[in-house]
Amino acid sequence: MSTITVLVLVVVGFQVLMYLMQDQLVFFPQRLPEAHRESIAKRLPDSESLFIDAGDGVRLHAWHRKAPAGAPLVIYFGGNAEEVSWMLEEVSRRAPGVAWLLVDYRGYGASSGAPTEAALVADALRWHDRFSKERKVIYAFGRSLGSGVAVQLAAERELAGVILVAPFDSLVEVGKRHYWYLPVGLLLRHRFDSLERAPHIKAPLLTLVAPRDEIIPVAHSKRLFDAWAGPKRWVDLDGAGHNNTDDTPGFWPSIRAFLEKKDGPPAPP
């Protein structure tokens, strides 16, 4: 074979390989051993380890941090390599008086199945509808990959507000930045196109961004923020990178003020 033919085969073969491996590149499931799940449930009696049937043979799990009747509920969607049980004690300490539902994606934590964009969004709707009968005020909270799930939930259900940490405009655009040498727009199945939905969402938005974010540069968050139709507030977490947003002084105070509706008029970036 000629050199050109070999190069073409290598390029095409690499693109096919990336297409086949994209689930492993987008999702990094972190499992929770059953013994660990049981120990957490025993240690934190105010947190319920909750299972529901997804209707397709998959058993979904979430941690429900209880709160008095009438308290708002925050449904939390984590990052692509996050096992969410670590948040239980954090939300109890940082946001008391609020009910929380920390969702295990399919294949993560104690949930069965395998993650896909369509499945994660369908599961988010199922969790929301499960709790909407008992909680009249519901917020969505999405971190990184979870921002894509939270935005799609907000596009399909009426919410009191949406909290996004290190969000992106679309996974296609983020992918183009990191894999500029690939036709990401053609290859990517899990597109999480939040930018397309943002102009139609009226719920209030709190966006928290890390100026030193090396995974999702702030420009991606800014495009989503600018397109959002509802009232919105932008918070720069000074000095933060993608994985240490929670350590900054403004992180939890901004979230508490948003949940308590004490954050004042919208502040543009």
N, C-alpha and C positions, 0 to 999 in steps of 0.2 A: 504493500500500500504506500501511496505517496505521503509525504509529510503533512500536506494539507488535509488529506483524508483522515489521518491519525488525529490531528488536532481537532477536526470537526467531531469525530467520535468521542474524544475525551470531553469536549465542551458539552455535547449533548448528553453523554453519559453522566457527567457531573450534575447537570440540571435535573435529569431523571432521578438520580440518587437523592438530591435535595428535596424534590417533590415527594418522594416516598418517605423521607425521614422527617417531614415537616412537623408531624405530631410531636416527635421527640424534641424538636427545636422550640416549639411554642409552649408545650406543657412539660412540667417537671414534677409529676405526682410525688407527694410525700405521704407515706402511709403512717397510720397510728396503730401500733400493736394493740390487740384487744385487752391485754392485761393493763396497759397504760391507760386506755380509755376508761376502764373500770376504776382504776385508782384515782383518776381525776374526778370522776363522778362521785366517788365516796368522799374525797377531800374537800370538794366544793358543793355542798348540799343545795346551795341556791342556784346552781347551774344544772340544767337538765340535759342529759345526753339523749337526743331525740332522733328517731328513725321514722321515715315515711316511705311509702312505695311509689316509685316514679311511674308505674303503670306499664313499663316495658321490661319488667323483670329485674330492674336495678333498684337496690335499696340505698336510699339517700340518708345521710347523717348531717346533723348540725348541733351546735351547742347553743342552748337557750338560757341566757342569763335573765333570770326572772326579775320582775319589778311590779309594784302595786298596780292595780287596775287603774286605767286612765293615763298611765305613763306612756310616752312614745316608745316605739320599737324601731331599732336600727338594724337593718339587715346588712351584714358585712360580707363582702366578696374580696378575697385576698389575692396576693400576687401569684405568679405562675409556679413558684416553688415554695409555697407557704402552707404549712400545716397550722390551722387557725387556733388550736386550743391554747396557745401561748397568750392569746388576747384576753382570756377569761379574767384573770386577775387584774390585768391592765385596765379593762373597761370598768371593773368593779371599783377600782381605786380612782380612776380618772373621770368617770362619768356616772356617778351614783344616781339612783333614781330614774335610770333609763333602762328599758328592756333591750336586750341584744340577741340577735340570732346570727351566730358565726357559722357560715355555710361551708361544709366540706364539698368541694367539687367532686364529680365522679372520678373515682380512682385515687382520690386524696383522703387523708384522714381515715375515717371509718366507713366512707361511702364506697360502694362497689361500682363496677362499670368502668368505662374509659371516657376521657373528656373529649368533647368537640364543641365548637362554638354553638351550634344549634342545640345540643343537649344541655349545655350550661345555662343558656338563656331559658329554655323550657323549664328547667329545674328551678331557676330563680322565680319564674312566674308561679310555679307550683308552691314554693315556700311562701311567697307573698300571699297567695290566695288562702293558704292554710291558716295564716295568722290575721288576715284582714277581717275575719269574723269577730275577733276579740280585741284587736288593736285598731283604733280609728285613725291614729296618727302614725304613719310609717315613713321612715327615711331609708334611702339606699346609701351605702358607703362602699366605694370601690377603690381598691389600691392597685395601681399599675395595671396588670392584665384584668383585674377585677373591675377597673373603671369601665371597660368595654361591656361587661355584664350589667353593671349598675345603670349605665346609660340606656341599654336596651330595655331594662325593666322600667325605667322612667318613661320610655317612649310608649310602653304598653299599659302602664298602670298609673293612676293618680297617686302622687307621693307628696308628702309635706316638704321634702327637700332632698337634695342629692349632695353627698360629700365625696369628692374625688381627690385622691392623693397620687401625684405623679401620673396624671392621665395622659392619654394620647389621642390624636385626631383619628387615626386608623392604623391598624397593625400593618397594612400595606405600606403606608408612608414610613413607619418606623423601620420596617424591613428593608425598604429601599436605601435608607441611610446606612444600615449596617451591612447589607449585601448588595451594594451598588452594582456589582458585576453580574447580577442575576436578574432575569425578568420577573421580579417578585409579583408584580400585578397579575401575571399570567399563572404563576405557580401556586400562590397562596390560597388555600381553601378557607382557613379561619381568618376572616378579614376584619372582624370587629370594627366596622366603620361607624364610629361614634359621630364623626363630623357630619355625616349624612342625616343623622337623626336630631342633632342638637338644635337646628332652627325650629323644630316643631315641639320642643319641650318647654313648658311654662313653669315647671317647678323651680324654686330657688336653688341656687348652686353655690357651694363653697368649694373652691379649688385651692389645694395646697401643693406648692411646687418646690422642688429642690434645685437651686441655682447651679449646683455642681453635679447634676444628674448626668451620668455617663451612659445610662441605658435609654432613657427617654428624655432627650434634651428639651428644654423649656419651650422651644419653638412649637413643638407638637402640642403641648398643653395650651399654649396661647391661641393657636388656631381653633381648638375646641371651645375655649372660653369665649372667644370673640363671636363664635357662631351661636352660642346658647341664647335661647329666646327669653328665658325667665330672668328675674333679678339675680345678680351674681356678685360674688366677692372673691377676690384674688389675694392669696397670702403667700409671700415669699418666705421660705424657711431658711433664714440666713445661715450659710455655711454648710447646709445639708447636701448630701449626695443621695443617690437612689435608695440606699439601704439603711439610712440612719435618720429618716425624717422625724420619727417619733421622739428622738432625743433632743430636738430643738425646743427652746422655751415657748415658742408660739403655737406649737402643734395642738396640744390638748385644750388650752384656753380658747383657741379659735373654734374648735369643734364644739366645746361646751356652749360658747356664746351663740353659735349657729343653732344648736338644738334648743336653747332657751330663748331664741329670737331676740338676743341682746347684742347683735353684731352691728347695729346701726345701719346707715345707708351704704349701698354697694360701693366698693372701692375698686376702680379699674387698675390693672397693672401699669 
